[in-house]
Amino acid sequence: MEKYTQKSAPERSLWAQFDALQLGMDWDESDIVKPQILIEDVFGDSHPGSKHLDKLAEQAKIGVYETGGRPAQFHATDICDGCAQGHDGMNYILASREVLADMVEIHGSVNPWDGMILLSSCDKSIPAHLKAAARLDLPTVFIPGGSMRPGPYMSTSIKAGDISLRQKRKDAITEQEVRDYKLTGCPSLGACQFLGTASTMQCMAEALGLALPGSALAPATMRDILSMARLAGRQVMKLAKAGLTASKIMTREAFENAIIVHSAIGGSTNATLHLPAVARELGIDLPPELFDEINHKIPHIGNIYPSGQHVTEAFWFAGGIPMVQLMLKDFLHLDVMTVTGKTLGENLEAIQKDGFFERNIGYLTNYGLTRDEVIHPVAETKEMGSIAVLKGNIAEEGAIVKYAAISGDMLVHRGNVKAFDSEEECYYAVVEGKVEPNDVLIIRYEGPRGSGMPEMVMTTEAIVCDERLNGTVSLVTDGRFSGATRGPCIGHVSPEAAAGGAIAFVEDGDIIEFDIPNRRLNVVGIAGRECTPEEAAAVLKERAKAGIKPLPKRKGIFKRYTSSALSAMKGASME
């Protein structure tokens, strides 16, 4: 490999212990003069999305060695939303994004590195790694951890919602059914099989240009993902030599490309938190209006569960993100730089010549599917985008809804409010039959400063799995949702209740109306009496004089996060 100045050379000449400490491990004298590559992963026993990353890291290390570098492996394990359901652990999930980004920043700053490889699969670890990549601005390649195999009958792990609800109802489910789900819900390693936040963020990393083409959502059980990890090890050395850092790849145009892809595949609403948070590290502003504008004009071509029919593995077999980009090339910035050292346009030409699409379509045939069934042709697609930003007298800054997962008859709805100050209260009201069809449920004090912005998936699944309520009951919250959320669920309401937002002062019996096509969310009635949105706003302002409810005392990272978190419309990062 052509010699170039090692980043750590000046530091090594000043302090001999630096060399001694590395030589005290499994390094030798030839290693300390090579380009130093940080391999940062979230490997651990936390969940199936992280358990296999050591195998990918090993391949990446080989790739670095092959091209003359010396890799060093660091770990900071992530946590799982699925393990946090039903208890206060969920309050720490979004905060973990911030802490993990900080930890990688520390690992990347204490030693002088020539390049960096990041490996993660899931909800908060991927945006954490992208935030860290932005801060450190090293030559960087991201390796996604890929997709889990589908469950029986092409099912996904989100069947847990139905299983859990039926467990709470006498004679609704057998112990054998519960056991069968436990044994088959997560049949392999990798991210869960639906287009939740984990899978969405893998796609966003590739759409940003920071992951190799075709690497997002590759089945974690197949050889391809190992090969891509090894290639990433080789590629980071090329980036180090060329001085091509993360900020030269994650440009504003790259973020616009990512939002376009997100619109097209029907990705998780959580991307509206994570992409602005990553962009903010680079001094790039991604206002909510940008997401709305793009969603107005981009065809929703991804037929991927939960807003579509098929599992993520099938999406990858159909061509994955490169196929989506190829079909949307007229909308994309094709001249953006990527980790290949080539532009997006050049990558799309190269992946076609490589035979990537033809090679994988045969796997899709094994499932009896065609590409057009999984990724709809643009010319045949009528639905535009997948998410909308709503505004009104209880969401002056905005609120987010994934309309791709809502039936057409619920795009406009008016109903009576039942208000709750926590998800737990609302969940048990649903389970115990205290909610009526057409109700609009309010869950508040669950925003970033309220309780760390946990996801409301237990409640949304309880509604969807109740035949009496499904399709008629809507949910409005300052909390967030799982990427698996289905139905009329409006989240990220800002300002949040804990910051004095109007959602704190809505009462039982008030009337809420949302109009997704026209992007409106308003209180239009007080105590059962209809009125104008302006009249309702005046009443809410008067109620606000009493103040918000007292928040409990907190400590540790939970205190630090909830005391300093920005609005959901600004990515919910810590100030």
C-alpha positions, 0 to 999 in steps of 0.5 A: 500500500502506498505510504502516507502520513499516519495520523498518530505519528506526532502523538507517538513521538511525544509519549513512548507509553502509547506504543508500549500500551499497544505492544502490551496487547497482541500488537507488534512493532510493525502494527504501530506504524500502520494506519490505525482503524477503529472498529466500533460495534454494539456486539453483546447479549442485548438482542438478536440484532447485536449478538452476531456483530462480532462475526461481521467485525472479524471480517472487517478486521480481515479486510483492514489487515489485507490492505495494510492497516491495523484494526482495533475493536471497541464495544459499546453495547446497545439496548432493545425496545422489545426488552423494555416493553411494559416497564420503566426501562422504555424511558431510557431507550431514546436517552441511550442514543445520546449516551452511545453516541457520546461513548463512540465519540470518546473512543474515537477521540482519545486515540488518533485514528486514521479511519473508522468502521461502525457496526450496528443493526437497530433502533438507537444504535444506528442513529447513535453511530451516525451522530458519532460519525458526524462528530468525529468526521473520520473516513468512515464506513457503516456496516448494517447488521442485516435482517432476521429470518421471517417467522412461520407463514412469513410472520414477524416478531410484532405478533407479540402485540396480539399474543400479549393482549390475548394473554390478558383475556380469559381463555383467549389463548393457550399456553402452547400458542404462547410457547410456539410464538416464543420459539418462532418469533425471532428465529435467527439473528439480525434486526426484526423482520418488519420495516420498524425503526431498526430496518428503517435506519439501516436503509437510511445509513445506506441512503446517506451513502455511508454504507456500501450499496446493497448492504442494508437489510441483507439477511443476517444468515447469508454469506453476502453480509460477511462478504460485505463486512470484509469489503468494508474493511478494505474500503475504509483504507481507501477512504483513509488514503483519499481523506474522504471523511463522513462530512463529505458524504453526509451532505444536505443533498445526501439527507434529502436523498435519505428522506426521499428513500424513506418516503418511498419505502414507508419507513418508521416515523422515528426517522423524523427524530433521527435524521434531524439529530444526525444532521444537527451534528453537521450544522444542517437543519432538517425542518419537519416541513422538509419531510412533509414537502418530500412526502407530497411528491414521492411515490410510496413504492415499498410494499413492506410490512407493517404499511405493506405486506412483505418482510424485509428479507423479501425487500432485499431479495427484490433489490433493496435500497439500490433498486428503490434508488434506481427507480427514483433516480429522477428525484435523487441527487445522483452526484453525491459522494458515497463510501465507495469513493464514487457518486450515487449515480456511478454506484447504481451503474456499477451494481447493475453491471455486477449482477446484484439484482439478477443474482438475488431475484431468484431467492424472491422466486423461492417465495413465489413473489415477483419484484413488482409485488414487493417494490411497486413500479413508479408508474403504477403507484398512486399513493405519494409518500408515507408520513405527514406533518400535522399542525394546529392548536395542540401541535403548533410546532408539529406532529407526525403521522404515518398515513401509509399505515392508516385506512382511507376512511380514517384519514379525516376523523373527529372524536371525543377525547379520553386523556391520560397522563401516562401510557400505562393508564391508557393501555389498561383502559384499552385492555379493560374495555373502558375505551369506546369506538371513535374515541380519540385517546390522548397520551401526554407527558411522554415527550423527551422532557416528560419521560424520555419519549418512550414508544407507545407500541403496547397501546397501539397494538392493544387497539389494533388487536381489539376488533371492537376498536381497530379502525375507529380509535385514534391515538394522539401523543407527545411520545413516539411510536414503534416502526411497527405501529399501525392505524391512526396514531399521531405522535411527536406532538410539539410542544410537549406537555412537560414543556407547557404544550397545549396537549397538557390541557386537553380534557376528557370530553373535548373534541379533536379533529385531524385532517391528514390530507390537509395536514391539520390537528385541532381541538374543535370542541370543549366539554362536548360542545363544538367550537372553532379551533380559535375558540378552543385555543383560547380555552386551552390558553386559559386552562394553561394558567393552572400549570402542568402537573408536577414531574417526579424527581429524577437522577442519573442519565434519565435526569440529564436527558429529560432536563436538556432534551430538545423538541421532537421536531428538532430530533430530541437530542440533548442540548 
